[in-house]
C-alpha cells in the first residue's frame, strides 16, 4: 500500500501529512494533488512516496484528485526547498508554493492556466433554457456574455467571479475558448551571429572556463548595475549561451533591472525577460513556464526569481551582493545572496558575486579561502588622489540652521564658480509629508498649523497633533501647482531651507519614485539632493560635481544595529567610485558632531574601502560579532506585553538550563524591538549567539515543538530570524 506525504501552503504547518493512494491512481514526486482536511479541499504537493504493509485503511484518508501528469518540481528543486526550510525554520510547503506562479496555487485556476482564455456563451442551449436560471449573478453574467466574450483574467472588471462562470459552465450555458497567442521567444540557436568571443589570450576568462562546470563562488569588484567590468560580464554570459546554458542575473531592486535589460538587449540577440513582483499573474506564469522549458536563456530578476525552476541553469550573477534589500523581512526571512549560493552548490554551477564594496561576510570568506576573486580591478585604488576630504563640526553651527554656516559658505563658493553640488542624505526620517516642487511649500494642518503626515495605505493626510484628517490633495495648497510629491520630513526641511538661502538656484530632489520619470533639465549652478548612490551614476553622470556633501551621518553611532558603520562605508565609497574623475580633484565634506571619532579618522586616512573593511573586521573579531559568530533572533509579538515577557523568559530559562555547559553559547534579552510590526502590538526579542553555525542550528532544531509547551504560546505570534541584519 502506498502512502503519499504532502505539504500544504501554510507557514504554520511544518509537518508532512500522510494520505492513501487509490490503486487506480499513478503519482509522481513534485506533483500537485487535492486532499480533504476537515471536509474541505486543499491543494498539496507530493514530496515523498512510501510503501507500507498491513496499515489499517481507516487510519488515513484517500487522495481526492491528482492535478499534474508531469512533476512541477524536479529533485534538485525539492532538495533546495528542503534545505531552505531546515536552515530558516520555515514551512517547506509555503516555500514550494512560493516557487509556483499564482495560477498553480489555487484550485480554481488549476485547470484554466492557458494563455488568452475567454468565456463564450452557448447560444443554442441558452435560447430555450434562460428562464430556468434563478441566480441574479448568473443572469447578469449571461447578459454580458450575449454582447461580448469575457477574458478569463479580467472577469473582475465586470463585477463577476470565475466561480459564477464555472457554475454556468457545468450547466452548459457557456464554455472556455482559447485564443492561441504566446509570448514572443527569440530564436536562441544563433547566439553569435553578430559577435565573437576572444578568450585565447584572456587570463580571467580562461580561469573562469576551467571551472565552468563545477560549483565555485567568484567575486568581481564591480557590478552590471553600474556598468562596471561590462566586457568581462558580457564575455562570461556569451560563453554560457554558447554552451546552451541559462543565466540568472539577480538585482536588489526592480528599477535596477531596467538598465541591465536595456544594456543586454542591445548586446545580445537572445530572449531576455525581467521577473519581479510587479508583473501580472498571467505574464509571471508564462515566463515561469518558458524558463522551466528552457526557452528563455537570460532572466533578470529581483529576490523572488531565485526560487524559479530552470531547465538548464549554468550561472547565477548576484549584483551588489552587499545590498540589504536581499534580506527578506516578511514571512520566511531568507537572504537571497545566501540561498543563491546554496542553489549554485546544489546545481553544481558557478556563481558570481559582484560588488565594488563587498559585505564583510563576503570579505571574510575570501580571507579564509571559501570565495575567490575573478577580477579585483581597482581594489587598491587610493581616493586621496581624486578627492580632498574635510570634516565639519556642526556643534559650532547656529541652532536655527539645518545646514552649518561653514558648509553654506562652501556651497556658495562652488556656486559662484558655476559648479554643481551633490548633497547625500543616506539615512532619512520615516515620517512622510507632502512638498510642492514649485514653491517648496510643505502641506500644513489648517487647525494647528503642524505638518500633515501622509499615510499611504489610507491615501489620507493626518495631523499627528490634533488628528485632523483630509483626503490626499491633488495640488499645492499654496500655489495650486500639481507638481507635488511625497518626501521625508527631514529632506523637506532641507529643501525649504536651501530654497530660502539660494532662491535663484535650481534644487532637485531625486529618489527611487521619480528617477525614471525625471525629465527636467539640470543646468549649471544647481544642487541635487539624493537618497541612493544609484541615482548619481545613471541619471546625472553628465554633471560634473565639484562638491559632494554627506549630511546626517551621526545616526551610525546611535543605532543598536552594529552593522551601521559597514552600511555607511559601502554607501560612502560607492558615491566616490561613481564620481571619480582622473583629471580633476573634487571636494568631499562630511558634517558631524563628532569630528574626533575614531571611525572618521579611519574613513579618511585609510582612503580605500578594503582597508577600512579590514579595520571593521578586526573590531568585529574582537567583539565576537558576525561574521565571527552567528546570530538567530526569536521574536514574540502580541497585544499583551505581559504574555510576551513571560513567554520569552520561560524560553530563555529553557535554553540556559539545557546548554549551561556550552561556553560558546550566549543569549541576550528579552529586549524591546525598536519598530513594532503593528500599531497596537508589542514586540520583544531574544538573541541567540554561538561561535559555531552548526551548533546554533542544532540548538533551535526542535524549537517549534518546544514553544508549543510554553504558557501563552497560543496568544502570541512567534517569528524566527536567522542571520539577521536588523536588531
JODA-V819257 format. One record per run of one state. SS is the DSSP state (hx for helix, st for strand, lp for the rest). FROM is the first residue (numbers start at 1). TO is the last residue. If there is no record, write none. Layout:
BEGIN
SS/FROM/TO  SS/FROM/TO
END
This chain:
BEGIN
lp/1/1  st/2/8  lp/9/16  st/17/20  lp/21/31  st/32/37  lp/38/39  st/40/51  lp/52/56  hx/57/59  lp/60/61  st/62/62  lp/63/64  st/65/66  lp/67/74  hx/75/88  lp/89/91  hx/92/99  lp/100/101  hx/102/104  lp/105/106  hx/107/110  lp/111/116  st/117/121  lp/122/122  hx/123/132  lp/133/135  hx/136/147  lp/148/149  st/150/151  hx/152/158  lp/159/161  hx/162/170  lp/171/173  st/174/178  lp/179/202  hx/203/209  lp/210/215  st/216/220  lp/221/223  hx/224/226  lp/227/229  hx/230/242  lp/243/245  st/246/250  lp/251/253  hx/254/267  lp/268/271  st/272/275  lp/276/280  hx/281/292  lp/293/297  st/298/301  lp/302/302  hx/303/307  lp/308/312  st/313/319  lp/320/323  hx/324/326  st/327/327  lp/328/334  st/335/335  hx/336/347  lp/348/349  st/350/354  lp/355/359  hx/360/367  lp/368/371  st/372/375  lp/376/382  hx/383/385  lp/386/386  st/387/393  hx/394/396  lp/397/404  hx/405/416  lp/417/419  st/420/425  lp/426/431  st/432/436  lp/437/441  st/442/442  lp/443/443  st/444/444  lp/445/450  st/451/455  lp/456/459  st/460/463  lp/464/468  st/469/471  lp/472/483  st/484/488  hx/489/501  lp/502/505  st/506/510  lp/511/525  st/526/530  lp/531/532  hx/533/539  lp/540/544  st/545/551  lp/552/553  hx/554/557  lp/558/563  hx/564/578  lp/579/585  st/586/592  lp/593/597  hx/598/606  lp/607/608  hx/609/623  lp/624/629  st/630/638  lp/639/640  hx/641/658  lp/659/664  st/665/672  lp/673/681  st/682/690  lp/691/692  hx/693/699  lp/700/702  hx/703/707  lp/708/712  hx/713/715  lp/716/716  st/717/722  lp/723/727
END
